[in-house]
Each structure stands twice: as structure tokens, then as C-alpha cells.
Amino acid sequence: MNSMWIFVIVAVVIGLYVITAYNKFVKLTQRAKEAWADIDVQLKRRYDLIPNLIETVKGYASHERETLDAVTNARANATSTHIDPSNVTPDQIAAMAGAESVLSGALSRLLAVAENYPDLKANTNFLELQRELSDTENKIQAARRFYNGNVRDLNIALQSFPSNVVGNMFNFKAEEFFELEEGSEQREPVKVDF
């Protein structure tokens, strides 16, 4: 009878651990999806600001057509790379990171062009758009850090023993970090020619 009680207690403890670990993986997975949705919200805000910024710069710097076109094309490419937060794949994250790197580089060049136009720099509309874009860029960075922190926690739990046994048993998958591509323009300093 004693061995039967020991077996029951061990089975209950293992069962409780499996339930707890499963719920932990559900929570971590949902946090990663929520964090991705936060990135998506901030990127949408950025995409909405860009046309207004371009139109404002266009009025002052009409001969900077190449830079304006680069920003417009990068925005179009980035907005076409939408990812559903409930179904994020590593390939989608890599595609989004690449598109965002190109867009960030193009925006940096656009703001560098604006430095050449004192009247534009003094324009209230431009200054407000620039402030909002800067604020949005900061929020995107914070959302990326939040997402990567949640992905880190999920991936650690999936690789740590004994929780990895439960994670594999229920087919929880590791997520990819949202990182800039190597050699992206965002890692390079902006070149300004006067």
C-alpha cells in the first residue's frame, strides 16, 4: 500500500508540473505574439507618418527626387510585408527585418536631406512630423526589445530541462528574434553631403 501511495503522489506531482509547464509555454507564446502585435502597431504609425513627411519635404526640396522615391518605395515594400501576430514564422520575421532596415535607411537619408534646407527645418509642420517620427522610432525600438525579451524567455524555457520535455511533448516552437540584417543601412552612419 505504501508503494501505491508513493506512485500516486509522484504521478500527481508530475501531472502538476506538466500542467504548470504547459501553462507557462502558453503564456510565453501569447506574450511573444502580443509583443509582435505591438511592433506591428508602431510600424503602422510610422507608415502613416511617412507620406506626410515626404509631401512636406517635396515642397522644399523638389530636386531631391531620388531620395523621396527611395523612401516611397521602401515604405511600399515594408507595408506589403505584413505579418499576422498569431502566425509568425522565421522567414516572415527575416523579411520584415530586411524591409524595415531599408526603410529606416531611406528615412535617415530623407532627414539628412532636410538638413540642407533651413526653411524646411524651421517649418512647424515638418518639425512636428519629425518629432512624431522620432517618437515612433523610439517606440518601435522599445517594441522590438520587448518582443525579443519575450522570445528570449520562451526560447530559454524550450531549451531548459525539464521544461523542454513538456515543450517538445506539446510541440511548442522557438521563435526568431527581430534583428536588423547584417550590413543593413541602419547600422551605418548617415552620410550628409553639403
N, C-alpha and C positions, 0 to 999 in steps of 0.2 A: 504494500500500500504506500509506503514512503517513496519508492521509486516512481510510482504513478503520480504522486503529488509533485515531485521534483520535475517530472516530464511536463505536467500541466503548467507549472509555474514558468519553466523555461519556454514553453510554447507561447504562453501569454506575453512574456517579456519580449520574445522575438516578434510576435504579432504586433505589439505596441510599437516596437522600434520601426518595423516596416511601415506601419500607418504614419508614424511621425515623419519618417524619412520621405515617404511619398508626398505627404502634405508640404514638406519643405521644398521638394522639387517643383510642385505645382506653384507654390508661392514665388520661388525664384524665377520660374519660367514666365509667370504673369508679370512680375516686376520688369523683366527684360523686355517684354512686349510693350508694357506701359512706357518704359524709357524710350523705346523706338518710336512710339507714337508722339512723345514729347519732341523728339528730334524732327519728326515729320511736321508738327505744328509750327516750329520755329523756321523750318525751311520754307514752308508755305508763306509765312510772313515775309521772309526775305524775298521770295519770288514776287510777291505783291508790291514790294517797295521798288524793285529794280526798274520797272518801266517808267515810274515817276522820276526816278533819278536820271535815267537816260534822257528823258524828254527835257528835263531841266538843263542838263549838260549840253544837249543838242542845240539849245537856243544860244549858247555862248560859244560853243566850240564845234561849229558845223564842219570844219575841215578835219576833224578827228574821227572820220567815218570808220576807219578800220577798227579802232578801239571800241566804238559804240556797237559795231556789228559783232565783234568778238563777244561782248557782254550779252548781247541779244541772243546770239547762237548758243552760248554756254548756258544761259537761262533756259532756253527752249529744250536743250538736251537734258538739263537737270530736272526740269518739271516733267519730262516724259519718262523719267526713271523713278516712278512712284512705287513704293513697297507697302503692301498690306501688313500692318504690325502683327497680325495673327499668323502670318505665314512668311516669316523672314528666312531667306536662305543665304548661305555664304556668298554665292555668286551675285545675288542681288545687293548685298552689302558692299561687295567689291565694286560693282557697277556704280552704285550711289556714291561711294567714296571717290571714285575717279571723276564722276560728273561734278561733284561738289568741289573737288580740287581745281578743276578747270575754271569753274565759275568763280571761285574765290580769287584765283589768279587774275581773271579778267576784271573783276571788281577792283582789285588792287591797282591795276593799270588805269582803270577809269578814274579812280580817286587821285592817282598821280597826275593824270592829265588835268584834272580840275585845279591842281596846284599852279598850273601855268596861267590861270585866268583869275586875276584879282577881283574882277567884278563878280564872277561866279562864286568865288569863295565868300564874298560879302552878301550874296543873295540869301535872304531869310529862308526861302523855300528850300534851297539847296542845303543850307546849314541844318535845317530840321530833318530833311531826308537823310543827310549824312549822319546825324546823331541817332536817328531811328535805326539806320542800317548798322551802325556801330553797336548799338544796344542789342540788336538782333544777333549780330555775330557773336557777341558775348554770351547770349542765351543759347545759341547753337553749341558753342564750346562747352557750356555747363551741361547741356543736354547730352552731348557726346560723352562727357566724363561720367555722368550719371548712368548712361546706358552701359558704358564699358565697365563701370563698377558692378553693376548688376550681372553682366555677362561673366565677369571675373568670379563673383560669388557662386554663380551657377556652375561654371566650369570647375572650380575648386571642389565643390560638393560632388560633382560627377567623377572626379579623379581621386577622391579621398576614400580610403577604406574605413568602414564598411558601407558607407552610403553609396559608393559606386556600384555595389552589388544590387541595391534596390533601384538605383537609376537605370542600370542596364536591364534589370528584370522588367521594368515598365517602359523601356525604350525612350527615356529622356535623352535628348541630344545636346551636345555642347553647341554654344553659339559662337559666332565670329565677332571679334572686336571691330568697331567702326574706326578705322585708322586712315590717315592720308596715305596715298600711294607714294612709294619711294620716288624721289626725284620730282615730286609734284611742284608746281609753281608756288604753292602756298609755303613751302619750306624755303624758298629762295627769297632773298631780299628784293623789294620792288626797285626797279631802275627808273629813275626820273631824268629825262633829258630836257635841258632848257635851251 
